[in-house]
Amino acid sequence: MQKITQKRIKEIVKLKQKKYRKQFKKVVVNGERIVNQIIDNGVWPEEIYLTCAEDAHIYYEKKLQNVFEVSAQQMRRISNNETPQKVSALFRIVPVKIKSRKKLLYLDKINDPGNLGTILRTAISADFDGVILSSDCVDPFNQKVINASMGAVFSFPFEVMTADELLSLPNQKIVTCLENAENIYEFKPEKSFVLIIGSEARGISESLIKNSDKRITVPMTGKMESLNVAVAAGIAMSYLNYKSRENDF
């Protein structure tokens, strides 16, 4: 194992800030489970940092060469956790571009990293082709997004688009809202569609609502007025995926 220098530690710590992640196109991921999940998904880190030298063989067996031993104090600086992780890793940020555009999700002003990560993870399970983010969504390479998505941001296709760029797509535009909306369970999407979800606090941009092809809502019989955005997105994606598969038969 290699020893890490203090200069290198300072360079790594900078990547906690979005501006440096954007500048260097790199991010540090903290936690053995998340790091291993990303590697299992076929994305290889540039460097591995370990507090336990005995774990090095795991990564050498995966043909990873840049494995560094760090102290608990150094790991705290890298991970910003009082309880240091055993494993952290440096990954290059290379967003995966969307290829097929039949089933898309557009997220408008989603600022909570936990919600964004959960939605990305759910989009994979619902067999969506990709996720499009508005420019004012939270940074998808925020550590909390990475954790909530189980590392999906490194392997699942996503892009950033303005509302005008989204509206120029030929897909059927489906917005989720509460007013003047059709019950989702009575709706069947076209073969190519984009589901538009907005934040709980600010909702969907008025221009997207006005220019949508269909408004849908998830009916609620209980006393709550609305659902958490990640829950609502999960229900809508799962149902639309199920209905869209009927188009294949």
Backbone bond lengths (Angstrom), bond angles and torsions (degrees), N, CA, C in turn:
res aa  C-N    CA-C-N  psi(-1)  N-CA   C-N-CA  omega(-1)  CA-C   N-CA-C  phi
1 M - - - 1.466 - - 1.518 110.70 -
2 Q 1.315 115.11 148.96 1.453 120.37 179.39 1.531 110.30 -91.01
3 K 1.314 115.54 151.34 1.459 121.45 173.31 1.523 108.54 -90.85
4 I 1.319 116.20 142.58 1.463 120.06 -177.65 1.525 109.65 -97.59
5 T 1.320 116.76 144.62 1.464 121.33 -179.55 1.528 110.46 -91.90
6 Q 1.322 116.12 158.69 1.461 120.66 177.41 1.531 111.09 -64.79
7 K 1.332 116.16 -33.37 1.460 119.95 177.06 1.524 110.35 -61.54
8 R 1.338 115.72 -42.19 1.463 119.78 -179.78 1.527 110.57 -67.39
9 I 1.323 117.01 -38.00 1.466 120.76 177.70 1.530 110.04 -59.06
10 K 1.330 116.87 -44.63 1.467 120.95 179.94 1.525 111.27 -61.66
11 E 1.334 116.44 -39.15 1.471 120.43 178.66 1.528 110.85 -64.97
12 I 1.329 115.99 -39.74 1.463 120.86 -179.01 1.524 110.78 -68.55
13 V 1.337 116.64 -41.84 1.466 121.53 -178.34 1.529 110.88 -60.85
14 K 1.321 117.60 -33.31 1.466 121.16 178.53 1.524 112.23 -57.30
15 L 1.326 116.25 -30.19 1.463 120.66 -174.62 1.528 112.87 -71.36
16 K 1.325 117.32 -3.49 1.466 119.53 172.33 1.523 110.67 -68.25
17 Q 1.334 116.02 -22.24 1.460 120.81 -178.88 1.531 110.29 -93.38
18 K 1.315 115.03 136.83 1.466 121.29 -176.95 1.523 112.13 -57.03
19 K 1.340 117.25 -39.80 1.470 119.52 -175.53 1.522 111.45 -63.50
20 Y 1.343 117.30 -34.16 1.465 119.81 178.86 1.530 111.20 -79.04
21 R 1.331 116.97 -34.01 1.471 118.94 174.37 1.523 109.82 -61.00
22 K 1.328 115.35 -41.06 1.465 120.23 179.88 1.528 110.80 -69.02
23 Q 1.325 116.84 -39.81 1.463 120.88 -178.05 1.526 112.32 -67.54
24 F 1.340 116.28 -46.59 1.466 120.17 -175.26 1.529 113.41 -95.46
25 K 1.349 116.18 -8.10 1.470 121.61 -179.19 1.534 111.16 55.00
26 K 1.327 114.35 44.77 1.458 120.83 178.56 1.521 109.01 -142.04
27 V 1.339 115.87 155.26 1.457 120.99 179.40 1.526 108.71 -148.77
28 V 1.332 115.64 145.66 1.459 120.91 175.41 1.524 108.45 -97.71
29 V 1.318 116.07 130.62 1.464 122.48 178.49 1.521 108.06 -109.40
30 N 1.330 115.76 132.01 1.458 121.32 -175.67 1.523 111.40 -108.64
31 G 1.321 115.89 135.18 1.460 120.30 174.88 1.517 112.73 113.81
32 E 1.317 115.28 129.38 1.466 121.27 -176.26 1.523 112.18 -60.31
33 R 1.330 116.94 -44.64 1.463 120.32 -176.12 1.527 111.45 -62.75
34 I 1.346 116.75 -46.45 1.465 120.67 -178.23 1.525 110.61 -67.40
35 V 1.329 116.63 -45.22 1.468 120.42 -179.86 1.524 110.57 -58.27
36 N 1.332 116.70 -46.97 1.463 120.09 -178.83 1.525 111.91 -66.36
37 Q 1.340 117.00 -34.36 1.464 120.06 178.19 1.526 110.71 -64.84
38 I 1.327 116.57 -42.21 1.467 120.54 179.60 1.529 110.24 -63.87
39 I 1.325 116.23 -42.49 1.471 120.38 177.96 1.526 110.40 -63.42
40 D 1.333 116.72 -42.76 1.468 120.68 178.93 1.528 111.69 -62.74
41 N 1.351 116.19 -25.88 1.467 120.55 177.54 1.527 112.15 -81.34
42 G 1.339 116.00 1.74 1.461 119.85 174.99 1.511 115.57 93.75
43 V 1.338 117.02 13.48 1.466 120.91 178.59 1.527 107.89 -108.53
44 W 1.328 116.31 122.76 1.462 120.73 -171.74 1.526 111.34 -101.86
45 P 1.326 117.45 133.76 1.468 120.43 178.75 1.520 111.61 -76.01
46 E 1.323 115.30 156.24 1.460 119.81 174.88 1.525 110.87 -80.44
47 E 1.343 116.07 -32.69 1.460 120.69 -179.67 1.526 109.73 -145.36
48 I 1.336 115.74 149.53 1.467 123.07 175.41 1.526 107.77 -120.56
49 Y 1.344 116.67 137.92 1.460 121.80 178.09 1.524 108.67 -120.04
50 L 1.339 116.34 125.84 1.460 121.59 -175.63 1.521 110.97 -127.13
51 T 1.335 116.12 140.73 1.464 119.70 172.19 1.524 110.73 -91.58
52 C 1.316 116.73 -16.15 1.466 121.43 -179.00 1.526 109.17 -117.71
53 A 1.325 116.39 108.90 1.468 121.02 -176.76 1.522 112.17 -61.76
54 E 1.333 116.63 -25.34 1.461 120.10 -178.44 1.529 112.31 -65.78
55 D 1.342 116.90 -19.39 1.469 120.47 -179.76 1.527 112.71 -84.51
56 A 1.320 117.11 -5.69 1.465 120.43 -173.74 1.526 112.25 -60.06
57 H 1.337 117.14 -35.05 1.469 120.34 -175.84 1.530 111.53 -60.66
58 I 1.348 116.72 -29.29 1.469 120.55 -179.82 1.525 110.29 -59.30
59 Y 1.324 115.57 -40.45 1.463 120.43 -175.20 1.529 111.85 -87.79
60 Y 1.335 116.57 -29.33 1.464 118.36 173.47 1.528 110.24 -65.82
61 E 1.341 116.43 -35.23 1.466 120.10 177.64 1.525 111.58 -65.58
62 K 1.336 116.06 -24.29 1.465 121.05 176.70 1.530 111.46 -88.11
63 K 1.330 115.95 10.03 1.475 123.16 177.74 1.534 112.51 69.42
64 L 1.330 117.15 26.03 1.461 120.80 176.18 1.529 108.68 -92.22
65 Q 1.325 116.80 130.67 1.455 121.16 -173.24 1.530 113.77 -101.69
66 N 1.327 117.37 -37.31 1.463 120.49 -174.76 1.529 110.58 -85.59
67 V 1.321 115.43 76.11 1.462 122.25 -179.25 1.527 107.94 -109.55
68 F 1.337 115.95 123.09 1.460 121.19 -174.92 1.529 110.89 -116.13
69 E 1.314 115.45 140.84 1.461 120.82 173.19 1.525 108.48 -92.89
70 V 1.345 116.01 129.95 1.462 120.77 179.06 1.524 108.74 -127.93
71 S 1.319 115.73 155.06 1.462 120.53 176.90 1.526 109.43 -79.43
72 A 1.328 115.99 167.63 1.467 120.26 177.50 1.525 110.52 -61.19
73 Q 1.321 116.83 -37.78 1.467 120.69 178.94 1.525 111.01 -65.66
74 Q 1.327 116.99 -42.61 1.465 120.58 177.98 1.524 111.11 -64.66
75 M 1.332 116.70 -39.15 1.460 120.02 178.90 1.523 111.14 -65.71
76 R 1.335 116.88 -35.02 1.466 119.97 176.18 1.518 110.39 -61.27
77 R 1.327 116.67 -39.79 1.468 120.40 178.73 1.528 110.91 -67.26
78 I 1.319 116.60 -39.87 1.462 120.75 -179.35 1.523 110.98 -67.66
79 S 1.345 115.84 -44.13 1.463 120.04 -171.83 1.522 113.77 -95.99
80 N 1.335 116.87 -15.06 1.466 121.24 -179.35 1.526 111.92 63.18
81 N 1.326 117.08 27.86 1.461 122.10 177.37 1.523 109.65 -113.66
82 E 1.337 115.74 139.04 1.461 119.19 176.42 1.525 110.34 -64.49
83 T 1.328 115.72 -38.43 1.461 120.19 174.27 1.522 107.21 -95.43
84 P 1.328 117.87 104.35 1.467 119.70 -172.96 1.521 112.93 -65.91
85 Q 1.332 115.21 145.64 1.449 121.52 175.47 1.528 109.62 -76.09
86 K 1.320 116.46 156.79 1.463 120.03 175.11 1.522 111.52 -76.56
87 V 1.342 115.12 -29.27 1.467 120.60 -172.87 1.526 110.14 -136.30
88 S 1.312 116.40 135.31 1.463 122.89 166.91 1.524 106.66 -136.19
89 A 1.329 116.45 161.21 1.466 119.50 -178.10 1.517 110.52 -148.72
90 L 1.315 115.29 149.23 1.459 122.58 177.68 1.526 108.91 -100.19
91 F 1.335 115.68 121.69 1.463 121.11 179.20 1.523 110.08 -117.85
92 R 1.315 115.63 146.55 1.457 121.03 172.41 1.528 108.57 -81.49
93 I 1.325 116.56 139.47 1.462 121.65 178.46 1.524 109.09 -87.17
94 V 1.310 115.40 107.97 1.470 121.65 177.77 1.529 107.01 -133.10
95 P 1.341 117.83 86.84 1.466 119.81 -178.41 1.529 111.69 -56.87
96 V 1.324 115.38 140.14 1.465 121.54 178.55 1.524 108.50 -85.82
97 K 1.327 117.19 125.01 1.463 120.83 -177.91 1.525 111.34 -77.93
98 I 1.316 114.84 149.41 1.460 121.13 179.04 1.530 108.91 -76.05
99 K 1.319 116.84 129.11 1.466 121.56 178.89 1.530 110.29 -101.73
100 S 1.316 116.86 -69.62 1.465 119.67 175.64 1.527 108.73 -75.68
101 R 1.331 117.17 142.06 1.469 120.38 -176.51 1.524 111.65 -128.08
102 K 1.323 116.87 38.52 1.465 119.77 179.61 1.526 112.09 -83.12
103 K 1.329 116.36 -44.43 1.466 120.98 -178.55 1.523 108.38 -121.88
104 L 1.323 115.64 104.93 1.459 120.86 -176.55 1.524 110.97 -122.08
105 L 1.313 115.23 155.22 1.460 122.29 175.18 1.519 108.11 -123.12
106 Y 1.335 116.73 131.35 1.470 121.13 175.91 1.520 108.44 -113.11
107 L 1.329 116.44 126.07 1.459 121.85 -179.86 1.520 109.38 -108.07
108 D 1.322 115.21 120.40 1.463 122.01 -174.79 1.528 109.98 -106.42
109 K 1.331 115.61 110.51 1.470 122.41 174.35 1.534 113.16 60.99
110 I 1.327 117.58 41.75 1.466 120.81 175.78 1.528 107.69 -83.61
111 N 1.331 116.36 110.00 1.466 120.94 -173.49 1.521 114.25 -101.22
112 D 1.319 117.50 -18.09 1.459 120.15 -177.79 1.531 109.85 -84.10
113 P 1.336 118.32 120.43 1.468 120.25 -176.38 1.523 113.54 -64.13
114 G 1.334 116.98 -34.66 1.460 119.66 178.27 1.515 111.65 -64.36
115 N 1.335 116.38 -41.50 1.465 120.38 178.02 1.524 111.26 -65.04
116 L 1.334 116.68 -44.87 1.465 119.27 -178.87 1.523 110.86 -61.90
117 G 1.325 116.93 -45.67 1.459 119.88 180.00 1.516 112.55 -62.19
118 T 1.333 116.21 -42.53 1.465 120.64 179.29 1.521 111.04 -63.54
119 I 1.331 116.75 -41.10 1.467 120.89 179.96 1.530 110.75 -64.78
120 L 1.326 117.56 -42.42 1.465 120.54 178.56 1.532 110.89 -60.75
121 R 1.309 115.44 -43.86 1.471 120.25 179.66 1.528 110.67 -63.68
122 T 1.335 116.18 -40.37 1.460 120.79 -179.84 1.524 111.21 -69.00
123 A 1.335 116.91 -34.95 1.469 120.60 179.45 1.523 111.05 -60.41
124 I 1.324 116.69 -35.14 1.463 120.19 177.18 1.525 109.99 -65.53
125 S 1.339 116.07 -46.80 1.468 119.49 -177.63 1.519 111.59 -66.75
126 A 1.344 117.35 -27.16 1.465 121.37 178.98 1.527 111.84 -88.32
127 D 1.328 116.59 6.14 1.465 122.33 174.45 1.527 112.93 62.28
128 F 1.342 116.70 36.37 1.463 120.10 174.43 1.527 109.12 -78.51
129 D 1.332 116.01 154.14 1.465 120.70 -176.78 1.521 112.93 -81.03
130 G 1.327 116.63 -22.43 1.451 119.29 -179.29 1.515 111.37 174.55
131 V 1.324 114.58 167.60 1.465 121.95 179.06 1.524 108.50 -121.84
132 I 1.325 115.55 135.88 1.462 121.85 176.32 1.526 107.71 -110.90
133 L 1.319 116.47 132.53 1.459 121.86 -178.69 1.523 110.35 -109.40
134 S 1.325 116.50 141.91 1.462 119.25 168.69 1.527 107.37 -72.93
135 S 1.323 116.67 158.52 1.465 120.42 -174.65 1.524 112.81 -66.50
136 D 1.344 117.44 -18.08 1.461 120.11 -179.06 1.530 113.02 -100.69
137 C 1.329 116.79 19.61 1.465 120.29 170.00 1.533 109.13 -76.57
138 V 1.315 116.21 161.90 1.459 121.10 176.01 1.532 109.48 -63.21
139 D 1.332 116.55 151.61 1.467 122.00 178.81 1.531 109.70 -57.93
140 P 1.334 118.71 120.58 1.469 120.41 -178.57 1.523 113.66 -65.79
141 F 1.350 117.45 -14.51 1.460 119.92 178.24 1.525 112.26 -103.20
142 N 1.325 115.77 19.66 1.460 122.22 166.37 1.537 107.70 -64.19
143 Q 1.337 117.54 140.78 1.468 120.25 -176.14 1.527 112.38 -57.38
144 K 1.339 117.61 -36.72 1.467 120.22 -179.33 1.526 111.34 -68.75
145 V 1.335 116.98 -33.94 1.468 120.14 175.71 1.526 109.53 -66.97
146 I 1.324 116.00 -44.47 1.466 120.90 179.53 1.526 110.18 -58.55
147 N 1.336 116.50 -44.93 1.466 120.47 -179.62 1.524 111.57 -63.91
148 A 1.339 116.32 -48.97 1.467 120.25 -176.43 1.522 111.99 -66.08
149 S 1.330 116.57 -29.07 1.472 120.18 179.89 1.522 112.18 -88.41
150 M 1.333 117.06 -1.45 1.467 122.26 -174.51 1.531 110.75 54.55
151 G 1.339 114.88 39.64 1.456 120.28 176.73 1.512 115.08 79.70
152 A 1.340 117.50 8.98 1.472 120.80 -176.08 1.524 112.81 -62.25
153 V 1.340 117.92 -24.66 1.471 120.34 -177.73 1.526 112.37 -61.75
154 F 1.325 117.22 -20.00 1.463 120.09 -178.83 1.530 112.99 -86.14
155 S 1.324 117.71 -18.14 1.466 119.47 -174.24 1.527 114.39 -127.44
156 F 1.340 117.79 -15.71 1.464 120.33 -178.53 1.527 109.68 -94.85
157 P 1.344 118.07 135.46 1.469 120.53 -176.25 1.528 113.01 -66.20
158 F 1.324 116.11 131.31 1.464 120.31 171.65 1.523 109.45 -150.39
159 E 1.336 115.16 154.48 1.458 122.04 178.98 1.525 108.82 -139.47
160 V 1.319 116.15 167.63 1.462 122.30 174.95 1.522 107.90 -113.04
161 M 1.347 116.48 131.29 1.464 121.45 -179.50 1.521 110.13 -140.90
162 T 1.323 115.38 153.16 1.458 120.80 170.24 1.528 108.54 -81.03
163 A 1.320 116.20 168.63 1.466 120.64 177.53 1.526 110.78 -61.83
164 D 1.331 116.91 -39.92 1.471 120.46 -179.69 1.527 111.04 -64.61
165 E 1.326 116.68 -40.64 1.466 120.18 178.45 1.522 110.44 -64.69
166 L 1.320 116.13 -39.34 1.460 119.77 178.22 1.523 110.91 -63.20
167 L 1.328 116.15 -45.36 1.464 120.41 -177.12 1.523 112.47 -65.88
168 S 1.327 117.05 -19.38 1.467 120.19 178.79 1.533 112.21 -79.07
169 L 1.332 117.22 -12.21 1.464 120.12 178.39 1.529 109.66 -69.52
170 P 1.339 117.64 147.64 1.468 120.28 -178.31 1.529 113.77 -76.44
171 N 1.325 118.03 -10.23 1.467 121.64 -176.72 1.529 112.20 -62.75
172 Q 1.328 115.80 150.63 1.458 121.14 170.57 1.530 108.66 -61.65
173 K 1.333 117.28 131.02 1.468 121.84 -178.27 1.527 109.14 -96.93
174 I 1.334 116.30 117.49 1.463 121.95 -178.02 1.525 108.32 -117.26
175 V 1.329 117.51 118.79 1.461 120.27 178.34 1.526 109.68 -106.98
176 T 1.321 115.23 147.75 1.458 120.55 174.77 1.526 108.01 -99.05
177 C 1.312 116.71 125.65 1.465 120.71 178.75 1.527 108.57 -155.72
178 L 1.321 116.23 173.63 1.461 121.04 -175.66 1.524 112.96 -97.89
179 E 1.340 117.21 -27.25 1.462 120.55 -174.02 1.528 111.92 -102.21
180 N 1.340 115.41 139.85 1.473 122.14 177.23 1.527 111.81 51.37
181 A 1.324 115.08 43.96 1.461 120.17 -175.60 1.524 110.94 -120.43
182 E 1.328 114.90 150.04 1.460 121.71 179.49 1.528 110.37 -86.37
183 N 1.303 116.12 143.05 1.463 121.69 174.88 1.531 108.65 -57.57
184 I 1.319 116.94 124.05 1.467 120.41 -175.95 1.524 111.89 -58.44
185 Y 1.336 117.19 -30.81 1.461 120.40 -176.22 1.533 112.79 -78.66
186 E 1.332 116.08 -0.91 1.462 120.95 174.95 1.528 111.13 -112.96
187 F 1.328 115.15 13.53 1.467 120.97 -173.20 1.525 110.43 -118.23
188 K 1.331 115.76 142.36 1.461 121.29 174.27 1.524 108.63 -125.99
189 P 1.327 118.07 124.16 1.469 120.45 -176.79 1.526 112.23 -75.75
190 E 1.331 115.21 163.04 1.455 120.55 171.67 1.530 109.18 -73.48
191 K 1.333 116.47 174.59 1.467 119.57 -176.78 1.526 112.21 -62.55
192 S 1.330 116.64 -35.17 1.467 120.92 178.40 1.524 108.68 -120.61
193 F 1.310 116.20 123.35 1.465 119.21 -177.64 1.519 110.51 -147.25
194 V 1.328 114.84 162.26 1.462 121.12 170.95 1.521 107.22 -129.20
195 L 1.313 115.70 123.29 1.460 122.86 177.59 1.524 108.11 -88.50
196 I 1.328 116.79 127.49 1.465 121.72 -175.96 1.526 109.60 -109.23
197 I 1.330 115.30 122.76 1.463 122.48 -178.35 1.525 108.64 -121.84
198 G 1.337 117.07 136.70 1.460 121.07 178.73 1.519 111.84 -114.65
199 S 1.310 116.22 168.55 1.462 120.90 -179.75 1.523 110.30 -69.93
200 E 1.332 115.66 155.99 1.466 120.05 178.98 1.524 111.03 -65.65
201 A 1.325 116.73 -36.21 1.463 120.55 -174.91 1.526 112.67 -76.53
202 R 1.350 116.84 -43.07 1.471 119.89 -172.54 1.522 114.05 -111.43
203 G 1.323 117.08 -10.55 1.454 119.77 178.21 1.519 112.80 69.02
204 I 1.327 115.12 -163.60 1.464 121.83 -178.79 1.524 109.32 -93.85
205 S 1.320 116.33 142.38 1.466 121.41 178.91 1.527 110.65 -55.22
206 E 1.323 115.59 140.26 1.461 120.93 -176.39 1.525 112.01 -58.91
207 S 1.331 117.06 -36.75 1.470 119.98 -179.05 1.522 111.40 -63.99
208 L 1.332 117.12 -34.43 1.461 120.48 179.11 1.527 110.82 -71.56
209 I 1.325 116.02 -38.97 1.469 119.40 178.52 1.528 110.22 -65.05
210 K 1.330 116.23 -45.74 1.469 120.82 -177.57 1.522 112.28 -63.58
211 N 1.332 116.63 -35.31 1.465 120.55 -174.86 1.528 113.50 -99.95
212 S 1.322 116.50 11.44 1.463 119.57 178.88 1.527 110.51 -76.57
213 D 1.322 115.71 159.42 1.463 121.25 177.12 1.526 111.85 -90.54
214 K 1.329 116.06 -26.23 1.463 119.85 -176.93 1.524 109.69 -152.63
215 R 1.341 115.45 141.20 1.460 121.52 174.40 1.525 108.13 -112.32
216 I 1.326 115.73 129.29 1.463 119.69 179.58 1.525 109.78 -127.72
217 T 1.323 115.33 159.71 1.458 120.64 177.26 1.518 109.39 -142.75
218 V 1.322 115.94 151.05 1.463 121.63 174.85 1.525 107.09 -91.87
219 P 1.334 118.67 113.97 1.468 120.47 -176.57 1.527 111.60 -66.74
220 M 1.328 115.59 142.55 1.463 121.29 177.71 1.521 108.80 -128.63
221 T 1.314 116.75 128.34 1.462 120.82 -179.99 1.523 111.90 -98.39
222 G 1.322 116.65 -10.14 1.462 120.42 178.63 1.516 111.64 -84.58
223 K 1.335 116.55 -166.67 1.459 121.66 -172.83 1.524 113.92 -94.46
224 M 1.325 118.20 -1.39 1.459 120.11 177.29 1.525 110.41 -77.70
225 E 1.339 115.90 143.02 1.462 120.22 -178.30 1.524 112.67 -84.12
226 S 1.336 116.73 -25.73 1.462 118.90 -177.44 1.518 110.01 -153.67
227 L 1.338 114.99 167.92 1.457 122.17 178.91 1.525 110.01 -107.58
228 N 1.319 116.37 154.72 1.457 120.77 168.94 1.524 108.41 -56.37
229 V 1.341 117.21 141.43 1.460 120.78 -172.91 1.528 112.29 -61.31
230 A 1.327 117.72 -36.14 1.463 119.92 179.63 1.526 110.94 -69.56
231 V 1.340 116.53 -36.07 1.467 120.63 177.52 1.526 109.99 -67.40
232 A 1.337 116.26 -47.11 1.467 120.70 179.73 1.528 110.82 -60.75
233 A 1.333 116.41 -42.64 1.468 120.32 179.13 1.521 110.56 -63.05
234 G 1.327 116.91 -40.77 1.460 120.76 -179.95 1.520 112.37 -63.04
235 I 1.331 116.12 -44.29 1.468 120.54 178.83 1.529 110.28 -62.81
236 A 1.337 115.87 -47.29 1.465 120.31 -176.93 1.525 111.60 -65.61
237 M 1.323 117.46 -44.40 1.466 120.06 -179.66 1.520 111.67 -64.00
238 S 1.321 116.11 -43.09 1.461 119.96 -179.03 1.526 111.07 -61.97
239 Y 1.337 116.07 -44.56 1.465 119.51 -178.53 1.528 111.39 -68.95
240 L 1.330 117.45 -44.81 1.465 120.05 -178.62 1.529 111.45 -65.99
241 N 1.318 116.61 -33.72 1.465 119.40 175.15 1.526 110.22 -63.81
242 Y 1.327 116.00 -44.03 1.471 120.81 178.66 1.530 110.97 -60.54
243 K 1.341 116.70 -46.39 1.464 119.81 -178.39 1.529 111.81 -69.81
244 S 1.327 116.81 -35.38 1.465 119.16 -178.79 1.520 111.59 -68.01
245 R 1.321 116.55 -28.13 1.466 119.88 178.52 1.525 111.24 -67.46
246 E 1.331 116.84 -23.74 1.462 120.06 176.34 1.523 110.84 -65.35
247 N 1.350 115.90 -25.95 1.470 119.88 178.72 1.525 112.10 -69.65
248 D 1.343 115.86 -17.55 1.463 119.78 -177.56 1.526 112.67 -84.18
249 F 1.323 116.07 -7.01 1.472 119.08 -176.48 1.527 110.82 -112.06
